[in-house]
Amino acid sequence: MAIIEKLKKIDDYRWELPKDYKPGMLVPGIIYATEDMLEHIAKDASIDQVANAAFLPGIVKASLAMPDIHQGYGPPIGGVIATDVKKNGVISPGAVGFDINCGVRLMKTNLTKDDVRDKVKELVDQLFYTIPTGVGSKGSIKLGPEDERSILVEGARWAARKGFGEKDDLEHTEAGGSIEGADPDKISRKAYERGHAQQGTVGSGNHFVEVQYIEEIFDEEAANAFGLFKNQITVMIHSGSRGFGHQVCTDYLVTMGEAVKKYNIVLPDRQLACAPINSPEGQDYLAAMRCAANYAWANRQCLMHWSREVFYKYFNRSPKELGMRLLYDVAHNIVKIEEHVVDGKKMLLAVHRKGATRAFPPNHPEVPEVYRKIGQPVIIPGDMGRASYILVGTQKAMDETFGSTCHGAGRTMSRTAAIKSAKGRAINRELEDKGIFVRAAGRETLKEEIPEAYKDVSKVVEVVHNAGIAKMVARLRPMGSIKG
């Protein structure tokens, strides 16, 4: 394909899209992928979107793309963009995404695969009956006016304060489960209405609560530091800010569309709509985005609490016996103000991670103290039929990608194409034949989420591992899952 011919090979896992690919690019694009992956990546507009993102004012170093890259709204999903806060850098809702702080958390347990193998179907049923899932699902948490605002400021701290978890959970959550600077006054009434009844719900699509076991350990030192062992049962939760975050993004795309005209910003794609970070529009979006991020952290905290409750009742064991402790919670689809070194200079940057996640190295002050010597746990979910991974952050990620890595497998099919491909198939039966039990609220969900609709997460993870921007620690295999 012609666009692949424009890429310059840096090494086996990095490709450069030169600045002269499109007149107006301020920096080159860098794509993390193997040569075999490029042919598929080139089938949609994602490489062109990498180039378009390089037009954003204030962008530094490069427009980056992880190996799970695929076409998104504005920049590609799997994109990382950093802009200079002090030199008219912009902030762009499209470079964050609609499901603000869609993220993943992983619980470890004292249970083994043998403890759960014959019980997993009943266990999945209990999780499905207890935890609300699906489009428009409503949770059992009813937010009053005071809680509506508190949850947006406190995030997971609000949930723990209300009895949905423990202080220890917050210490194992990115940003302590609450990012400062959220301002509920920057949220529309419609966003409040959409989020009012959805706190503590999984949502639809690729969101899930999954029971897994550790199939293989790759790094014994990191696994020991994380408290992981072979055949250990883990519980992974993938969810975000639901309709609330979607509405925040929708609202501010309108605002940013006007800001582009106001500040005379020239862009190749209106979906990149943005505003200078330090403008009123930029600061309002940042404050609103932080509200949605905190809503998402509270959501995952509540989902974890109910998952624990199911395990405690089903196995009739005490919390201490089960040892259901949070390993870590990582955010996707977020913009963070961070200090990074670029060309030997410390810079304050607005790091947009859209379908990407942090991978901070050992000794970084934002890594929880318990993991500081080894580095930040990185959690990479795959599809419901294959595998997921735990990795650890590296200094090379800080040097090359603003401390970022991939966030998942990345889709290879649209949801419509996946449904068409799955026509006439019994997806739940296919999964059961592999020993994986899945319950879904939506009739089309399992068809949309068939394993072949995604890249093989093992190949995606191998890229970031071999490139050195995150190192493999353990591979997890699914046993059962609930989905929207």
C-alpha positions in Angstrom: 0.0 0.0 0.0 1.2 3.5 -0.9 1.0 4.8 2.7 3.3 2.0 4.0 5.9 3.0 1.4 6.0 6.5 3.1 7.1 5.0 6.4 10.8 4.8 7.3 11.9 1.9 9.4 13.7 2.9 12.6 14.1 -0.7 13.9 12.0 -3.9 14.0 9.3 -2.3 16.2 9.2 1.4 15.2 8.3 3.2 12.0 8.6 6.9 11.3 6.0 8.9 9.3 8.1 11.8 8.1 7.0 15.5 8.6 6.9 15.9 4.9 4.2 13.3 4.5 1.7 16.1 4.9 2.6 19.8 4.6 1.8 21.4 8.0 2.9 18.5 10.2 4.8 20.0 13.1 6.5 16.7 14.2 6.9 13.3 12.6 4.7 10.3 13.5 6.1 7.2 15.2 4.2 3.9 15.0 5.1 1.0 17.2 4.4 -2.2 15.2 6.0 -5.1 13.4 6.2 -5.1 9.6 3.5 -7.8 9.5 1.1 -5.5 11.4 1.5 -2.6 9.1 -0.5 -4.1 6.3 -3.6 -4.4 8.5 -3.0 -1.0 10.1 -3.0 0.6 6.7 -6.5 -0.8 5.9 -8.2 2.0 7.8 -7.4 5.8 8.2 -5.4 5.4 11.4 -1.9 6.2 9.9 -3.4 9.3 8.2 -4.8 10.2 11.6 -1.3 9.9 13.2 -0.2 12.5 10.6 -3.3 14.8 11.3 -2.6 14.8 15.0 0.9 16.1 14.2 -0.8 19.4 13.2 -1.9 20.2 16.8 -0.3 23.4 18.0 2.4 22.9 20.7 2.9 19.1 20.0 6.3 18.0 21.0 8.6 15.1 19.8 6.2 13.1 17.7 2.6 12.0 17.2 2.9 8.5 18.7 0.9 5.3 18.0 0.9 2.1 19.9 0.6 -1.4 18.2 -3.1 -1.6 19.1 -3.7 1.4 16.8 -7.0 1.6 14.9 -9.2 4.4 13.4 -10.9 6.6 15.9 -12.6 10.0 16.2 -9.9 12.6 15.3 -6.6 11.0 16.4 -6.4 7.2 16.2 -7.2 4.9 19.2 -3.8 3.9 20.5 -2.5 7.4 20.1 -0.3 9.4 22.4 0.1 13.2 22.0 2.0 15.6 24.2 1.7 19.4 23.9 3.7 22.1 25.6 1.7 23.7 28.4 3.8 26.8 28.6 4.1 27.5 24.8 0.5 27.7 23.5 0.0 23.9 23.5 -3.5 22.9 22.9 -5.9 20.4 24.6 -8.2 18.3 22.4 -11.2 16.2 23.5 -10.8 14.0 20.4 -7.3 13.1 21.6 -8.8 11.9 24.8 -11.9 10.1 23.6 -15.5 9.8 24.4 -15.3 7.2 27.2 -13.1 9.4 29.5 -10.9 7.3 31.8 -12.1 4.0 30.4 -9.6 1.9 32.3 -8.7 -1.5 33.9 -8.1 -2.7 37.4 -7.0 -6.1 38.5 -7.6 -7.9 41.8 -5.4 -10.8 42.9 -6.7 -13.5 45.2 -5.4 -16.4 47.3 -7.5 -18.8 45.1 -6.0 -21.1 42.5 -7.3 -22.4 39.2 -8.2 -25.7 40.9 -10.3 -23.9 43.5 -12.5 -22.3 40.8 -12.3 -24.7 37.8 -15.5 -26.6 38.6 -17.4 -23.6 40.0 -16.7 -20.9 37.4 -20.1 -21.2 35.6 -22.0 -20.6 38.8 -19.6 -17.9 39.9 -20.1 -16.0 36.6 -23.8 -16.3 37.0 -23.6 -14.8 40.4 -21.5 -11.9 39.1 -24.0 -11.4 36.3 -27.0 -11.3 38.7 -25.2 -8.9 41.0 -23.5 -6.4 38.7 -25.6 -4.2 36.3 -24.3 -4.5 32.7 -25.2 -3.2 29.3 -26.4 -0.2 27.4 -28.3 2.2 29.6 -28.0 -0.1 32.6 -28.8 1.4 36.0 -27.0 0.6 39.2 -28.2 0.4 42.8 -26.4 3.6 43.8 -28.8 6.5 43.9 -26.9 9.8 43.9 -28.4 12.8 45.7 -27.4 16.3 44.7 -24.6 16.4 47.2 -23.2 13.0 46.1 -23.5 14.0 42.4 -20.9 16.7 43.0 -18.8 14.9 45.6 -18.2 11.9 43.3 -16.9 14.2 40.6 -14.3 15.7 43.0 -13.4 12.7 45.1 -13.6 9.8 42.6 -12.7 6.5 44.2 -12.2 8.3 47.5 -15.9 9.0 47.5 -16.7 5.3 46.9 -14.3 4.1 49.7 -15.8 6.7 52.1 -19.3 5.4 51.3 -18.2 1.8 52.2 -17.4 0.6 48.7 -13.8 -0.4 49.4 -10.8 0.3 51.6 -8.1 2.9 51.9 -5.6 0.3 50.6 -7.5 0.3 47.3 -6.8 4.0 46.8 -3.0 3.4 47.4 -3.1 0.9 44.5 -5.0 3.2 42.0 -3.5 5.6 39.6 -3.6 9.1 41.0 -5.0 7.6 44.2 -8.3 7.3 42.4 -8.9 11.0 42.2 -7.3 13.7 40.0 -7.2 17.2 41.4 -8.7 20.2 39.6 -12.2 18.7 38.9 -14.9 21.4 38.8 -18.5 20.2 38.8 -19.7 23.6 37.7 -18.2 22.9 34.3 -20.6 20.0 33.7 -23.8 20.3 31.8 -27.2 19.3 33.2 -27.5 16.6 30.5 -24.2 15.0 31.6 -25.5 14.9 35.2 -28.7 13.3 34.0 -26.9 10.6 32.0 -24.6 9.8 34.9 -27.1 9.9 37.7 -28.1 6.3 37.6 -25.1 4.7 35.9 -22.6 4.7 38.7 -21.6 1.1 39.6 -22.4 -0.4 36.1 -20.2 -2.2 33.6 -21.6 -0.8 30.4 -21.6 -2.3 26.9 -19.2 -3.4 24.2 -15.7 -4.4 25.3 -16.3 -3.6 29.0 -16.4 -6.6 31.4 -15.7 -8.2 34.7 -13.6 -11.3 34.1 -12.3 -14.2 36.2 -8.9 -15.3 35.0 -5.9 -17.4 36.1 -2.2 -16.7 35.7 -1.0 -19.1 33.0 2.7 -18.1 32.8 5.1 -15.9 34.7 7.8 -14.2 32.6 9.5 -12.0 35.2 9.8 -13.7 38.6 11.2 -10.6 40.3 8.4 -8.3 39.2 5.8 -11.1 39.9 7.0 -11.5 43.4 6.9 -7.7 43.9 3.3 -7.7 42.6 2.3 -10.8 44.7 1.6 -13.0 41.7 2.0 -16.7 41.3 1.3 -19.4 38.6 -2.4 -20.6 38.5 -3.5 -17.7 40.8 -7.0 -16.5 40.3 -7.4 -12.8 39.3 -10.4 -10.6 38.6 -10.1 -8.0 35.9 -12.6 -5.1 35.6 -12.8 -2.9 32.4 -15.2 0.0 32.5 -15.2 3.8 32.3 -17.3 6.9 32.8 -20.3 5.6 30.9 -22.8 8.0 29.5 -21.5 10.8 31.8 -18.1 10.9 30.2 -19.5 10.5 26.7 -21.7 13.6 27.3 -18.8 15.6 28.7 -16.8 14.9 25.5 -19.8 15.7 23.3 -20.4 19.0 25.0 -16.9 20.2 24.8 -16.4 19.2 21.1 -19.0 21.9 20.4 -17.0 24.4 22.6 -13.8 23.5 20.9 -15.3 23.8 17.5 -15.9 27.5 18.2 -12.5 27.8 19.9 -10.7 26.8 16.7 -12.3 29.7 14.9 -11.7 32.1 17.8 -7.9 31.3 18.1 -7.4 30.9 14.4 -6.2 27.3 14.7 -5.8 25.5 11.3 -6.4 21.8 11.3 -6.7 19.1 8.6 -9.7 17.5 10.4 -12.4 19.2 12.4 -12.5 16.2 14.7 -9.2 17.5 16.1 -11.1 20.5 17.5 -9.0 22.0 20.3 -8.1 25.1 22.3 -5.0 26.5 24.0 -4.6 24.7 27.3 -4.4 28.0 29.2 -7.4 29.5 27.5 -10.8 29.6 29.3 -12.1 26.9 27.0 -9.0 24.7 27.5 -9.2 25.1 31.3 -13.0 24.4 31.4 -12.5 21.2 29.4 -9.6 20.1 31.6 -11.8 20.6 34.7 -14.7 18.8 33.2 -12.6 15.9 31.9 -11.2 15.5 35.4 -14.8 15.2 36.7 -15.4 12.4 34.2 -12.1 10.7 35.1 -13.1 10.7 38.8 -16.6 9.4 38.0 -14.9 6.4 36.2 -12.5 5.7 39.1 -15.5 5.6 41.5 -17.3 3.4 39.1 -14.5 0.8 38.9 -14.2 1.0 42.7 -17.9 0.1 43.2 -17.7 -2.7 40.6 -14.7 -4.1 42.5 -16.6 -3.9 45.8 -19.5 -5.9 44.4 -17.2 -8.4 42.8 -15.6 -9.0 46.2 -19.0 -9.4 47.8 -19.9 -12.1 45.3 -16.6 -14.0 46.0 -17.0 -13.8 49.7 -20.6 -15.2 49.7 -20.0 -17.8 47.0 -16.8 -19.3 48.6 -18.0 -18.6 52.2 -14.6 -17.3 53.1 -13.5 -14.2 55.0 -11.8 -11.3 53.2 -8.5 -12.3 54.8 -8.8 -15.9 53.6 -9.6 -14.9 50.0 -7.0 -12.2 49.9 -8.8 -10.2 47.3 -6.6 -7.1 47.0 -6.2 -4.6 44.3 -3.0 -5.0 42.3 -3.5 -1.7 40.4 -5.9 0.4 38.4 -4.7 2.1 35.2 -6.5 4.8 33.2 -7.0 5.0 29.4 -8.5 8.0 27.5 -7.3 10.8 29.7 -5.1 13.9 29.5 -2.6 14.4 32.3 -0.4 17.4 33.1 3.1 15.8 33.6 6.7 16.8 33.7 8.9 15.1 31.1 12.4 15.5 29.6 12.4 16.4 25.9 15.7 16.9 24.1 17.4 17.2 27.5 15.0 19.9 28.9 12.3 19.4 31.5 9.0 20.4 30.1 5.4 20.6 31.5 3.3 18.7 29.0 -0.4 17.9 28.5 -0.1 14.2 27.7 -3.1 12.9 25.9 -3.4 9.1 26.0 -6.3 7.8 23.8 -6.5 4.1 24.0 -3.1 4.1 25.7 -1.9 3.8 29.3 0.8 4.9 31.6 3.9 2.7 32.0 6.0 4.6 34.5 9.4 3.3 35.5 11.0 2.3 38.8 11.7 5.2 41.3 9.1 7.5 39.7 7.3 9.5 42.4 3.9 8.7 41.0 4.4 5.0 41.2 2.9 3.7 44.5 5.5 3.2 47.1 4.9 -0.5 47.3 6.0 -0.8 43.6 8.4 2.0 43.4 11.6 -0.2 43.3 10.2 -2.4 40.5 8.0 0.0 38.5 4.3 0.6 37.8 2.1 -2.4 37.0 0.6 -2.2 33.5 -2.6 -4.1 32.8 -3.3 -5.0 29.2 -6.7 -6.8 28.5 -7.1 -9.0 25.4 -10.3 -10.4 24.0 -12.7 -12.7 25.8 -11.3 -15.9 24.2 -7.5 -15.6 24.4 -5.4 -13.8 27.0 -4.5 -10.7 28.9 -1.2 -9.5 30.3 0.4 -7.8 33.2 3.5 -5.8 32.4 5.8 -3.3 34.2 6.7 0.2 33.2 10.3 1.1 32.1 12.6 4.1 31.8 12.7 3.6 28.1 8.9 4.4 28.0 9.7 7.7 29.8 12.4 8.4 27.3 10.5 7.6 24.2 6.7 7.7 24.8 6.1 10.0 27.7 5.8 6.9 29.9 3.1 5.3 27.8 2.3 2.0 26.2 -0.6 0.1 24.6 -3.9 -0.3 26.3 -5.3 -3.5 24.8 -5.4 -5.7 21.7 -7.1 -3.2 19.3 -10.0 -4.0 17.0 -9.5 -5.5 13.5 -13.2 -5.5 12.7 -15.9 -2.9 13.2 -18.8 -4.1 15.4 -21.0 -4.3 12.3 -18.5 -6.5 10.5 -18.1 -8.7 13.6 -21.8 -9.3 13.8 -21.9 -10.2 10.2 -19.0 -12.6 10.6 -20.6 -14.3 13.6 -24.0 -14.8 11.9 -25.3 -18.3 12.5 -22.6 -19.1 15.1 -23.2 -19.9 18.8 -20.4 -17.8 20.3 -21.2 -18.7 23.9 -21.0 -22.4 22.9 -17.7 -21.9 21.1 -16.2 -20.2 24.2 -17.6 -22.9 26.5 -15.8 -25.5 24.4 -12.6 -23.7 25.4 -13.7 -23.7 29.1 -14.7 -20.1 29.1 -18.2 -19.1 30.4 -19.6 -15.8 29.3 -22.8 -14.0 30.2 -23.9 -10.9 28.3 -26.8 -8.5 28.7 -27.0 -7.5 25.0 -28.1 -10.0 22.4 -25.5 -8.8 19.9 -22.7 -8.2 22.4 -21.0 -11.6 22.0 -21.1 -11.3 18.2 -19.6 -7.8 18.4 -16.9 -9.0 20.7 -15.8 -12.3 19.0 -12.1 -12.9 19.5 -11.2 -12.5 15.9 -12.6 -9.0 16.0 -9.4 -8.1 17.8 -5.7 -8.3 17.1 -4.0 -11.1 19.0 -3.0 -9.4 22.2 0.1 -11.6 22.5 1.5 -10.1 19.3 0.6 -6.6 20.4 2.3 -7.1 23.8 5.4 -8.6 22.2 5.9 -5.3 20.3 5.9 -3.1 23.4 8.0 -5.7 25.3 10.6 -6.0 22.6 10.6 -2.2 22.0 11.3 -1.9 25.7 8.4 0.5 26.6 6.9 -2.1 29.0 8.1 -5.5 30.1 6.0 -8.7 30.3 5.4 -10.0 33.8 2.6 -12.5 33.4 0.0 -13.9 31.0 -3.6 -14.4 32.2 -6.2 -16.8 30.6 -9.9 -16.1 30.9 -12.2 -18.6 32.7 -15.4 -16.6 32.7 -16.7 -13.1 32.0 -19.7 -10.9 32.3 -20.3 -8.3 29.5 -22.8 -5.7 28.6 
